[in-house]
Amino acid sequence: MAQSKEPIPGYKILDNIGEGGFARVYLAEQITLQRNVALKVMSPKLSDDIEYCERFLREGRTLARLSNHPDIVTIHDIGKVDRYYYMAMEYLEGSDLKSRITSSGFDGDCLAVIRTVAGALAYAHRAGVVHRDIKPANVLFSQAGNAVLSDFGIAKSLKETDDTLTVAGTQIGTPSYMSPEQCRGEADIDGRSDLYSLGVMFFEMLSGRKPYTGTDHLAVIIAHLNNPLPELPETVSQYQPILNRLMAKSRTGRYDTADQLLTDLAALEQQPGEPVPARNDRFFRYATVTAMLAVAAGFFLVSNHINKPVAEVALTAVPSAGLAVDDHEKVQRLLDSGQMHEIVGRHIAPPGSNALDAYRVVLEIDPANAYARDAVARLEKKYGKP
């Protein structure tokens, strides 16, 4: 039996089944009901961090609102004991989608999984919740093999402000699966962002590779913003029209709702091998051309930056040595954000999502960071002190 230092009354720890930078997940028995649960316990070193505590509690509240859906993980309990925040959730005995994607693609029924996740997203979006971190690791399988959507830790309610979960100038999500608007650090993220991420996941399931890669997170973000839409292998090319709509650079070129995606998937299955006809062809062509122009403009900005003899933005900024692990991770995200904002021209605006704000927050956490200090001085000299 795995021993736990987290004393959560009412639960008997059976095994350690997962661990990340912010929380540990145990297989535990809920003693009163004699059932196994996944017990997620936030790292006690984060208990003084208001942002992470609120994020943890927000995930519990969000799951409670959505638990009536059979394809969204169910929450049983949430609470706090001393410095330990915990959450008891449905225990799913199967694997996750990430572990089942190989270089050949997903080893099961791709469409069944995509339909299931799309249905869960349709339900969440109707309830005013945007997941913001759709990726294979967050799709779990029950013992019966059914897909279940999990991990609403950074979900956003469209009915509430999100200030407690937003750090100025940062991107929310996992870079390989983030939508262009997430990459730009925009605040008004809606359900179409989840559909973009679902498209990335769909591509990976069909092809066995991610559509956009790079040497670091910043390179991946730039690829999402500027690289052409990926092309599927010829053997699964019948899904290309759907993928194009899911992964349009501009959200106006995507499906408006997950229900529309489900309709197209159903139509495609009724006529295998036939491409799905475009909805509102004139609008879709207009949206595609608009997106291409935006991509071209972004590419010009990046190319212009890269080709300068003396680059204004180095892509290797790192935190100072000796920072605590949590501060190190936060500073690295902020530095990456600041550099990305400079590349796309968001130097001092909009408020709360620009390079200068990101570097200033870095200096609050890491006062000795020479890169951030020089960047603040450079930007304030050029643009003033807003």
Residue pairs with C-beta under 8 A, 6 or more apart in sequence:
1 13
1 14
1 15
2 13
2 14
2 15
2 16
2 26
3 13
4 13
4 16
4 26
4 41
6 13
6 24
6 41
6 44
6 84
6 86
7 81
7 82
7 84
8 28
8 39
8 41
8 81
8 84
8 86
9 81
10 30
10 31
10 32
11 28
11 29
11 30
11 31
11 37
11 39
11 86
11 88
12 28
12 29
12 31
13 26
13 27
13 28
13 39
14 26
14 27
14 28
14 29
14 36
15 26
15 27
16 24
16 25
16 26
16 27
17 25
17 26
17 27
17 38
18 24
18 25
19 25
21 43
21 325
21 326
21 329
22 42
22 43
22 46
22 52
22 153
23 40
23 41
23 42
23 43
23 56
24 40
24 41
24 43
25 38
25 39
25 40
25 41
26 38
26 39
26 41
27 36
27 37
27 38
27 39
27 91
28 36
28 37
28 38
28 39
28 88
29 35
29 36
29 37
30 36
30 37
30 76
30 77
30 88
36 91
37 76
37 88
37 89
37 90
37 91
38 88
38 89
38 90
38 91
38 92
39 86
39 87
39 88
39 89
40 86
40 87
40 88
40 89
41 84
41 85
41 86
41 87
42 52
42 53
42 56
42 84
42 85
42 86
44 82
44 83
44 84
45 326
46 52
46 53
46 326
47 53
47 83
47 84
47 85
49 326
50 164
51 164
51 165
51 167
53 85
54 164
54 165
55 153
55 154
55 164
55 165
56 85
56 87
56 153
57 78
57 85
58 153
58 155
58 164
58 165
59 87
59 151
59 152
59 153
59 155
60 75
60 78
60 87
62 129
62 152
62 155
62 157
63 72
63 73
63 74
63 75
63 89
63 152
64 75
64 78
65 127
65 129
66 72
66 123
66 124
66 127
66 129
66 152
67 73
67 74
67 75
69 119
69 120
69 123
69 124
71 116
71 117
71 119
71 120
71 146
71 147
71 148
71 149
72 120
72 123
72 124
72 148
72 149
72 150
73 89
73 90
73 92
73 140
73 148
73 149
73 150
73 151
74 89
74 90
75 87
75 88
75 89
75 90
76 88
76 89
76 90
77 86
77 87
77 88
78 85
78 86
78 87
78 88
79 85
79 86
80 86
89 150
90 148
92 140
92 141
92 142
92 143
92 148
92 150
93 142
93 143
94 140
94 141
94 142
94 143
94 144
94 145
95 140
95 141
96 136
96 137
96 138
96 139
96 140
96 141
97 106
97 113
97 136
97 137
97 139
97 140
97 141
97 147
97 201
97 205
98 135
98 136
98 137
98 139
100 106
100 107
100 108
100 141
101 107
101 136
101 204
101 205
101 208
102 208
103 208
103 209
104 208
105 204
105 205
105 206
105 207
105 208
106 113
106 205
106 206
108 145
110 202
110 205
110 206
111 265
111 269
112 147
113 139
113 147
113 205
114 198
114 201
114 202
114 205
114 265
115 262
115 265
116 146
116 147
116 148
116 149
117 134
117 139
117 147
117 149
117 198
117 201
118 198
118 258
118 261
118 262
118 265
119 258
119 262
120 148
120 149
121 131
121 134
121 149
121 191
121 194
121 195
121 198
121 258
122 257
122 258
122 259
122 262
124 130
124 131
124 149
124 155
124 191
125 191
125 194
125 257
125 258
128 157
128 158
128 159
129 152
129 155
129 156
129 157
129 158
130 155
130 156
130 158
130 189
130 190
130 191
130 193
130 194
131 138
131 149
131 152
131 155
131 194
131 197
132 154
132 155
132 156
132 172
132 173
132 182
132 189
132 193
132 194
133 151
133 153
133 154
133 155
133 172
133 173
133 174
133 177
133 197
134 177
134 194
134 197
134 198
134 201
135 174
135 176
135 177
135 197
135 200
135 201
136 201
136 204
136 205
137 151
138 149
138 150
138 151
139 147
139 148
139 149
139 150
139 201
140 147
140 148
140 150
141 147
141 148
142 148
154 165
154 172
154 173
156 162
156 165
156 172
156 189
158 190
162 187
165 172
166 172
166 187
166 352
167 330
167 333
167 334
167 361
168 352
168 353
168 354
168 357
168 358
168 360
168 361
169 185
169 334
169 337
169 338
169 341
169 352
169 353
169 354
169 355
169 357
169 358
169 359
169 361
170 185
170 333
170 334
170 337
170 358
171 178
171 182
171 183
171 184
171 185
171 221
171 333
171 336
171 337
171 340
172 182
172 189
173 179
173 182
173 197
175 183
175 217
175 220
175 221
175 224
176 200
176 210
176 212
176 213
176 220
177 197
177 200
177 201
178 197
178 221
178 224
179 189
179 192
179 193
179 196
179 197
179 224
179 251
180 196
180 224
180 225
180 249
180 250
181 188
181 189
181 193
181 251
182 189
182 193
183 221
183 224
183 225
183 340
184 225
184 340
184 344
184 346
184 353
185 337
185 340
185 341
185 346
185 353
186 353
187 352
187 353
190 251
191 257
191 258
192 251
192 254
192 255
192 256
193 251
194 258
195 246
195 254
195 255
195 258
195 261
196 246
196 247
196 248
196 251
196 254
198 246
198 258
198 261
199 243
199 245
199 246
199 247
200 210
200 211
200 212
200 247
202 239
202 242
202 243
202 246
203 210
203 211
203 230
203 232
203 243
203 247
204 210
204 211
206 232
206 233
206 236
206 239
207 230
207 232
207 233
207 236
211 230
211 247
212 220
212 223
212 224
212 227
212 230
213 219
213 220
213 223
214 220
214 222
214 223
216 315
216 336
217 336
218 315
218 336
218 339
218 340
219 315
221 336
221 340
222 302
222 340
222 343
225 249
225 295
225 298
225 344
226 295
226 298
226 299
226 302
228 295
229 243
229 244
229 247
229 248
229 249
230 243
230 247
231 237
231 240
232 239
232 240
232 243
238 268
238 272
238 273
238 274
238 275
239 268
240 275
241 275
241 276
241 278
242 261
242 264
242 265
242 268
242 276
244 288
245 253
245 254
245 255
245 261
245 264
245 284
246 254
246 255
246 261
247 254
248 254
248 287
248 288
248 291
249 291
249 292
249 294
249 295
250 287
250 290
250 291
250 294
252 287
252 290
253 284
253 287
253 288
253 290
253 291
255 261
255 264
260 279
264 276
267 276
268 274
268 276
278 284
298 344
301 343
301 344
301 345
302 343
305 311
305 312
305 313
305 342
305 343
312 342
312 378
313 339
313 342
313 343
314 339
314 371
315 339
317 335
317 336
317 338
317 339
317 371
317 372
318 332
318 335
318 371
319 327
319 328
319 331
319 332
319 335
319 366
319 369
320 331
320 366
320 368
320 369
320 370
323 331
323 365
323 366
327 365
327 366
330 365
331 362
331 365
331 366
331 369
334 358
334 359
334 361
334 362
334 365
334 372
335 358
335 359
335 362
335 369
335 371
335 372
337 355
337 358
338 355
338 358
338 359
338 362
338 372
338 375
339 355
341 347
341 353
341 354
341 355
341 358
342 355
346 353
346 354
346 355
347 354
347 355
347 356
347 379
347 382
347 383
348 354
348 355
348 356
348 357
348 379
348 383
348 384
348 386
349 386
351 357
351 386
355 375
355 379
356 376
356 379
356 380
356 383
356 386
359 372
359 375
359 376
359 379
360 372
360 376
362 369
362 372
363 369
363 372
363 373
363 376
366 372
